[in-house]
Every structure is written in C-alpha cells, then in structure tokens.
Amino acid sequence: MPMTYEDVRAFALRLPGVEDSTAYGRPCLKAHGKILVRPHEDGESLVCLGVPFDERDMLVEAEPNIFHFTDHYRNYPIVLVRLAAAHPGTVRRLVLRQWRATAPKKVLKAWDEAHGEQA
C-alpha cells in the first residue's frame, strides 16, 4: 500500500514536540520549532532534511525511482522521497533521524528510555 503525506504526518505527530506548521507558505511538520519534513510541490514527494550529501547520492543512485532531488536542493542536505514508491519503514527512519537531530537531549533521553533505544 503506497504511503501518503497523511501517513507520514500520523507517524510524526506521535513524536514529542512535533506539530503541524507552515514554512515558506506551505504546510510542513516542525519538531521543536524546526522543519522536520514537508510535502514537495510535485505532489508526490516528501522533502526530507538532514540527509548527508554522500548518503543522498548513494540513495539516488541505488533507487532513483524513490529518491531524487532538484537543482534547488543540490547544495542542501535534503533528499526528496517519492512516497508512493518508498518503503514506509525507510520513510519513518528518515523522519525519526531528523526528529532526533532537532530534539533536546532531555527529550531524547526520555524517548530512548521509553523505547529501549540508545543515543
């Protein structure tokens, strides 16, 4: 079953500090006041922040039907994910990683203790 932005939103809103917001006049999800993810203007992709350039290049090369970026994002650590083609677990991991990058240490510690994860 293809993943949608609403699926991403439902997952992300369960994370502490995530809320619906806007950025650049468009809907997005923010975590702790910082952009977490947002739908891309193409209507099919998710803008995922915090993806290092080398990883982004590897993802795009390995699965160009899922991962891509536009010239606009070339100089930013961002990858676009075609939600209909992406594995939900992959999308959730990208969202969770960016959430972890925005979360205060106290929130991360509580999350890790509650979910048996290590920082």
C-alpha positions as CSV (number, residue, x, y, z in Angstrom):
1,M,0.0,0.0,0.0
2,P,1.5,3.4,-1.0
3,M,2.5,5.8,1.7
4,T,0.9,9.3,1.8
5,Y,1.8,12.5,3.5
6,E,-1.0,11.8,5.9
7,D,0.7,8.6,6.9
8,V,3.9,10.5,7.5
9,R,2.0,13.1,9.5
10,A,0.3,10.5,11.6
11,F,3.7,8.9,12.4
12,A,5.5,12.1,13.1
13,L,2.8,13.6,15.3
14,R,3.3,10.8,17.7
15,L,6.9,12.0,18.3
16,P,7.3,14.5,21.2
17,G,7.5,18.2,20.1
18,V,6.1,17.6,16.6
19,E,3.3,19.9,15.3
20,D,1.6,21.0,12.1
21,S,3.0,24.2,10.8
22,T,3.9,26.1,7.7
23,A,7.2,27.0,6.0
24,Y,7.6,29.2,3.0
25,G,3.8,29.5,2.8
26,R,3.4,25.7,2.6
27,P,2.3,23.0,5.1
28,C,5.0,21.2,7.0
29,L,5.7,19.4,10.2
30,K,8.0,21.0,12.7
31,A,9.8,19.5,15.6
32,H,11.0,21.7,18.4
33,G,10.4,24.7,16.2
34,K,12.5,23.4,13.3
35,I,11.3,22.0,10.0
36,L,11.0,18.2,10.1
37,V,9.5,17.3,6.7
38,R,7.1,18.8,4.3
39,P,5.3,17.7,1.1
40,H,7.1,18.8,-2.1
41,E,5.4,20.9,-4.7
42,D,5.3,18.0,-7.1
43,G,2.5,16.5,-5.0
44,E,4.2,13.1,-4.8
45,S,7.4,13.6,-2.9
46,L,8.4,14.3,0.7
47,V,11.2,16.8,1.4
48,C,13.5,15.1,3.9
49,L,16.0,17.2,5.7
50,G,19.2,16.1,7.3
51,V,20.4,13.6,4.7
52,P,24.2,14.0,4.2
53,F,25.3,14.5,0.6
54,D,27.2,11.2,0.4
55,E,24.1,9.3,1.6
56,R,21.8,11.2,-0.6
57,D,24.0,10.5,-3.7
58,M,24.0,6.8,-2.7
59,L,20.2,6.7,-2.3
60,V,19.6,8.4,-5.6
61,E,22.0,6.2,-7.4
62,A,20.6,3.0,-5.9
63,E,16.9,3.8,-6.1
64,P,16.2,6.7,-8.5
65,N,12.6,5.7,-8.7
66,I,12.2,6.5,-5.0
67,F,14.9,9.1,-4.1
68,H,15.7,12.2,-6.1
69,F,16.5,15.9,-5.7
70,T,16.0,19.1,-7.7
71,D,18.6,21.7,-8.6
72,H,17.0,23.8,-5.9
73,Y,18.2,21.3,-3.2
74,R,21.5,20.5,-4.8
75,N,23.5,22.4,-2.2
76,Y,21.5,21.3,0.8
77,P,21.5,18.0,2.8
78,I,18.0,17.2,1.6
79,V,16.5,14.3,-0.4
80,L,13.1,14.0,-2.0
81,V,11.3,10.7,-1.4
82,R,8.5,9.6,-3.8
83,L,6.1,8.4,-1.1
84,A,4.1,6.0,-3.4
85,A,7.3,4.0,-4.2
86,A,9.0,4.2,-0.8
87,H,9.0,1.6,1.9
88,P,7.2,3.0,4.9
89,G,10.0,1.9,7.3
90,T,12.5,3.8,5.3
91,V,10.5,7.0,5.4
92,R,9.9,6.6,9.1
93,R,13.6,6.1,9.7
94,L,14.4,9.3,7.8
95,V,11.8,11.2,9.8
96,L,12.9,9.8,13.1
97,R,16.6,10.6,12.4
98,Q,15.7,14.3,11.6
99,W,13.5,14.4,14.7
100,R,16.4,13.1,16.8
101,A,18.6,15.8,15.3
102,T,16.1,18.5,16.5
103,A,15.2,17.1,19.9
104,P,16.7,18.5,23.1
105,K,18.9,16.0,25.0
106,K,16.4,15.7,27.8
107,V,13.6,14.7,25.3
108,L,15.9,12.2,23.6
109,K,16.9,10.6,26.9
110,A,13.3,10.1,27.9
111,W,12.4,8.8,24.4
112,D,15.3,6.3,24.4
113,E,14.5,5.1,27.9
114,A,10.8,4.6,27.0
115,H,11.6,2.9,23.7
116,G,14.7,0.9,24.6
117,E,16.9,2.8,22.2
118,Q,20.4,4.0,22.7
119,A,21.5,7.5,21.9
